[in-house]
Amino acid sequence: MFLRFYGALLGIVKPFLAILNFPPDFLLTVIGKSGSLKTSLVRRYALWLDTPEIQEETFQSCHRMSDILSQINHMQGLNFLMDDLHNVYGSQAKNRQSDRLDKLARHICTNPTCANVIITGENMTNIAIFSAYDRMFQVTVPQISSDILQDMKKKINTKLPDTYMAELAAKFTKTLMSNYSKVLTDIRTFMNQYSKFGFEQPDTRIGRHIQVLRLVEFLYRTYMCDADEGLSCKNEFEESLRKNSLRDAGLLDTDTDALTKKN
C-alpha cells in the first residue's frame, strides 16, 4: 500500500526533480497474478483525472507507440498507466511487447518532465532486456486468498472513494507550489545530503530509485503531515521499500547472470 501511495505521488514531485536536474528515470512496475487487484489499485491511487482513460494504455493497444509516448509527454505532473505486461507467445507478439517496454524505459530517461509511468503485469521473467529491467522499480503484490480479495474490493470502494486520491493529490500539489522556493531547496538538500539505508549502493540505478521514492515520502511528511513520521507512516513505508528493493536487486542479479551465461 505504501509504495503504491508514494509511487503515485511521484507524479507530482517529478517536475520539481526535473527542474533541479535530478530526473527520476525509472518505471514503477506493479507485479501480481491475474485477479490480484493490481490494476484496480493503480487506477484508484494514481489516475486522478475525471477522464482517467486518457491516462491509460495497454501493451496490446492498437495505437502507435509514438502516439502513446506523445500522450505521456502531455501528462506532466500526473501518472500514466501501461497495463497488462505479461508473457506472450509467438515471436512477433513477444518482440512487439519487448520493443514497447524498451521504448518506454528509454523515453523516460530522455524526457524527464513526462508523466510518471506505472506498469502493471503478471511477472517479469524473460519479459525484457537487461537495460529495461535496470530502469524499473518492481513492487510485488502478494498472493492472497479469494476471501481476502473480496474483502479488499469492499474496502477499496468504501474506504478509498473515487475522488479521494485526486483531492489529496490536488492539495499536495497546491501546498508544494505555495512553498515553491523552499520545496526546491528541500529537494536539493535531501538529494545532496542523502543518507542511504545501508544495503543499497547509491551509485546504482536501484539506489537512485530508492532515493527518489524516499524523497516523495519526505516531502509529503514535511508539507502534509507537519513532519510527523507516524502520520506519513515513514517506518512502514521504508520497510516495504527495503523488502521490495532487495527483491528487485535479486531480479537484476539473476538477469545479469543469465545474460552472462548466454554470452
C-alpha positions as CSV (number, residue, x, y, z in Angstrom):
1,M,0.0,0.0,0.0
2,F,2.7,2.5,1.0
3,L,4.8,2.0,-2.2
4,R,1.7,2.4,-4.3
5,F,0.7,5.6,-2.4
6,Y,4.1,7.3,-2.6
7,G,4.7,5.9,-6.1
8,A,1.6,7.6,-7.3
9,L,2.6,10.9,-5.6
10,L,5.9,10.8,-7.5
11,G,3.9,12.1,-10.5
12,I,3.5,15.4,-8.6
13,V,7.2,15.6,-7.5
14,K,8.7,14.6,-10.8
15,P,8.6,18.1,-12.4
16,F,10.4,19.6,-9.4
17,L,13.1,17.0,-9.8
18,A,13.5,17.7,-13.5
19,I,13.9,21.4,-12.7
20,L,16.8,20.6,-10.4
21,N,18.3,18.1,-12.8
22,F,17.6,15.0,-10.6
23,P,15.5,13.1,-13.2
24,P,13.7,10.0,-11.7
25,D,14.5,7.9,-14.8
26,F,12.6,4.7,-13.8
27,L,9.3,2.9,-14.4
28,L,7.3,1.8,-11.4
29,T,6.3,-1.7,-12.1
30,V,3.4,-3.4,-10.1
31,I,3.6,-7.1,-10.4
32,G,1.0,-9.6,-9.3
33,K,-1.1,-12.6,-10.5
34,S,-4.2,-12.1,-12.5
35,G,-7.1,-11.1,-10.2
36,S,-4.8,-9.6,-7.5
37,L,-6.4,-6.1,-7.9
38,K,-3.1,-4.6,-9.1
39,T,-4.6,-2.7,-12.0
40,S,-7.7,-1.6,-9.9
41,L,-5.4,-0.3,-7.1
42,V,-3.2,1.6,-9.5
43,R,-6.3,3.2,-11.1
44,R,-7.6,4.2,-7.7
45,Y,-4.3,5.5,-6.4
46,A,-2.7,7.1,-9.4
47,L,-5.3,8.1,-12.1
48,W,-6.8,11.4,-10.9
49,L,-8.5,13.0,-13.9
50,D,-12.3,12.9,-14.5
51,T,-11.4,11.1,-17.7
52,P,-8.9,8.5,-16.4
53,E,-9.0,6.6,-19.7
54,I,-6.7,9.2,-21.3
55,Q,-4.1,8.2,-18.6
56,E,-4.0,4.6,-19.6
57,E,-3.0,2.2,-22.3
58,T,-2.2,-1.5,-22.6
59,F,0.8,-3.2,-24.1
60,Q,-1.6,-4.8,-26.6
61,S,-3.0,-1.4,-27.7
62,C,-3.5,-0.9,-31.4
63,H,-2.3,2.7,-31.0
64,R,1.1,3.6,-32.3
65,M,3.9,3.8,-29.7
66,S,4.8,7.2,-30.9
67,D,1.3,8.4,-30.1
68,I,1.4,6.8,-26.7
69,L,4.7,8.5,-25.9
70,S,3.4,11.8,-27.0
71,Q,0.4,11.4,-24.7
72,I,2.8,10.6,-21.8
73,N,4.7,13.8,-22.6
74,H,1.5,15.8,-22.2
75,M,0.8,14.3,-18.8
76,Q,3.3,16.4,-16.8
77,G,2.7,16.3,-13.1
78,L,0.4,13.2,-13.5
79,N,0.7,9.4,-13.8
80,F,0.3,7.2,-16.8
81,L,-0.6,3.5,-16.6
82,M,0.7,0.9,-19.1
83,D,-1.3,-2.1,-18.3
84,D,-1.1,-5.9,-18.9
85,L,2.6,-6.7,-19.3
86,H,2.7,-10.5,-19.4
87,N,4.4,-13.4,-21.2
88,V,3.2,-13.7,-24.7
89,Y,3.8,-16.4,-27.2
90,G,4.9,-16.1,-30.8
91,S,8.0,-14.2,-31.8
92,Q,6.1,-11.3,-33.4
93,A,3.9,-10.6,-30.3
94,K,6.9,-11.1,-28.0
95,N,9.1,-8.8,-29.9
96,R,6.4,-6.1,-30.2
97,Q,5.8,-6.1,-26.4
98,S,9.5,-6.1,-25.6
99,D,10.1,-3.2,-28.1
100,R,7.3,-1.2,-26.4
101,L,8.7,-1.8,-23.0
102,D,12.2,-0.8,-24.1
103,K,11.0,2.4,-25.8
104,L,9.1,3.3,-22.6
105,A,12.2,2.8,-20.5
106,R,14.4,4.8,-22.8
107,H,11.7,7.6,-23.2
108,I,11.6,8.4,-19.5
109,C,15.3,8.9,-19.5
110,T,15.3,11.4,-22.3
111,N,12.1,13.2,-21.3
112,P,12.5,14.0,-17.6
113,T,9.3,16.1,-17.4
114,C,7.0,13.5,-18.8
115,A,4.4,11.7,-16.8
116,N,5.3,9.2,-14.1
117,V,4.8,5.9,-15.9
118,I,3.4,2.9,-13.9
119,I,3.3,-0.6,-15.4
120,T,1.2,-3.5,-14.3
121,G,2.0,-7.0,-15.2
122,E,1.8,-10.6,-14.1
123,N,5.5,-11.3,-13.9
124,M,8.9,-10.1,-15.1
125,T,10.5,-13.4,-16.1
126,N,12.0,-13.2,-19.6
127,I,10.0,-10.1,-20.4
128,A,12.6,-7.5,-21.2
129,I,16.3,-7.0,-22.0
130,F,18.6,-6.0,-19.1
131,S,18.6,-2.3,-19.9
132,A,14.9,-2.2,-19.4
133,Y,15.0,-4.2,-16.2
134,D,17.6,-1.7,-14.9
135,R,15.1,1.2,-15.4
136,M,12.3,-0.4,-13.5
137,F,11.5,-0.5,-9.8
138,Q,9.3,-3.5,-9.0
139,V,6.5,-3.6,-6.5
140,T,5.2,-7.1,-5.9
141,V,1.5,-7.6,-4.9
142,P,1.5,-10.6,-2.6
143,Q,-0.6,-13.7,-3.4
144,I,-3.8,-13.7,-1.3
145,S,-6.9,-15.9,-0.9
146,S,-10.1,-15.2,-2.7
147,D,-11.9,-14.4,0.5
148,I,-9.3,-11.7,1.3
149,L,-9.6,-10.4,-2.2
150,Q,-13.3,-9.9,-1.9
151,D,-12.9,-8.1,1.4
152,M,-10.3,-5.8,-0.2
153,K,-12.7,-5.0,-3.0
154,K,-15.3,-3.9,-0.5
155,K,-12.7,-1.8,1.5
156,I,-11.5,-0.1,-1.7
157,N,-15.0,1.1,-2.6
158,T,-15.9,2.2,1.0
159,K,-12.5,3.5,2.4
160,L,-10.9,4.8,-0.8
161,P,-13.6,6.7,-2.7
162,D,-13.1,7.5,-6.4
163,T,-12.2,11.2,-5.7
164,Y,-10.1,10.7,-2.5
165,M,-6.6,10.4,-4.1
166,A,-7.4,13.1,-6.7
167,E,-8.4,15.5,-3.9
168,L,-5.3,14.6,-1.8
169,A,-3.1,15.0,-4.9
170,A,-4.5,18.4,-5.7
171,K,-3.9,19.5,-2.1
172,F,-0.4,18.2,-2.1
173,T,0.4,19.9,-5.4
174,K,-1.1,23.2,-4.2
175,T,0.9,23.0,-1.0
176,L,4.2,22.4,-2.8
177,M,3.5,25.2,-5.3
178,S,2.7,27.6,-2.5
179,N,6.1,26.8,-1.0
180,Y,7.9,26.6,-4.3
181,S,11.3,28.1,-3.4
182,K,11.5,26.2,-0.1
183,V,10.5,22.9,-1.8
184,L,13.3,23.3,-4.3
185,T,15.8,24.0,-1.5
186,D,14.5,21.0,0.5
187,I,14.7,18.7,-2.5
188,R,18.3,19.9,-3.3
189,T,19.4,19.4,0.3
190,F,17.7,15.9,0.5
191,M,19.3,14.7,-2.7
192,N,22.8,16.1,-2.0
193,Q,22.9,15.0,1.7
194,Y,21.1,11.7,1.2
195,S,21.7,9.1,3.9
196,K,21.2,5.6,2.4
197,F,19.6,2.6,4.2
198,G,22.9,0.7,4.2
199,F,22.0,-2.2,1.9
200,E,21.8,-0.3,-1.4
201,Q,24.5,1.3,-3.5
202,P,23.6,4.9,-4.2
203,D,25.6,5.0,-7.4
204,T,23.5,2.2,-9.0
205,R,20.1,2.8,-10.6
206,I,18.2,0.9,-7.9
207,G,19.9,3.1,-5.3
208,R,18.7,6.2,-7.1
209,H,15.2,4.8,-7.4
210,I,15.1,4.3,-3.7
211,Q,16.4,7.8,-3.1
212,V,13.6,9.3,-5.2
213,L,10.8,7.4,-3.5
214,R,12.1,8.3,-0.1
215,L,12.2,11.9,-1.2
216,V,8.5,11.7,-2.0
217,E,7.7,10.5,1.5
218,F,9.9,13.2,3.0
219,L,8.1,15.9,1.1
220,Y,4.7,14.5,2.0
221,R,5.7,14.2,5.6
222,T,7.1,17.8,5.7
223,Y,4.3,19.6,3.9
224,M,1.2,17.5,4.6
225,C,1.9,15.8,8.0
226,D,3.7,18.6,9.9
227,A,6.9,16.4,9.8
228,D,5.1,13.7,11.8
229,E,6.7,10.3,10.9
230,G,3.7,8.5,12.3
231,L,1.2,10.3,10.1
232,S,3.3,9.7,7.0
233,C,3.9,6.0,8.0
234,K,7.6,6.5,7.4
235,N,8.8,3.4,9.1
236,E,6.2,1.1,7.4
237,F,6.9,2.7,4.1
238,E,10.7,2.3,4.4
239,E,10.3,-1.4,5.5
240,S,8.2,-2.1,2.5
241,L,10.7,-0.2,0.3
242,R,13.6,-2.2,1.7
243,K,11.9,-5.6,1.1
244,N,10.9,-4.7,-2.5
245,S,14.3,-3.2,-3.2
246,L,16.1,-6.4,-2.1
247,R,13.7,-8.4,-4.3
248,D,14.3,-6.1,-7.2
249,A,18.1,-6.3,-6.8
250,G,17.8,-10.1,-6.8
251,L,15.9,-9.9,-10.0
252,L,18.6,-7.8,-11.6
253,D,21.4,-10.1,-10.4
254,T,19.6,-13.1,-11.7
255,D,19.0,-11.5,-15.1
256,T,22.6,-10.4,-15.3
257,D,23.8,-13.9,-14.5
258,A,21.6,-15.3,-17.2
259,L,22.9,-12.8,-19.8
260,T,26.5,-13.5,-18.8
261,K,25.9,-17.3,-19.2
262,K,24.2,-16.7,-22.5
263,N,27.0,-14.6,-23.8
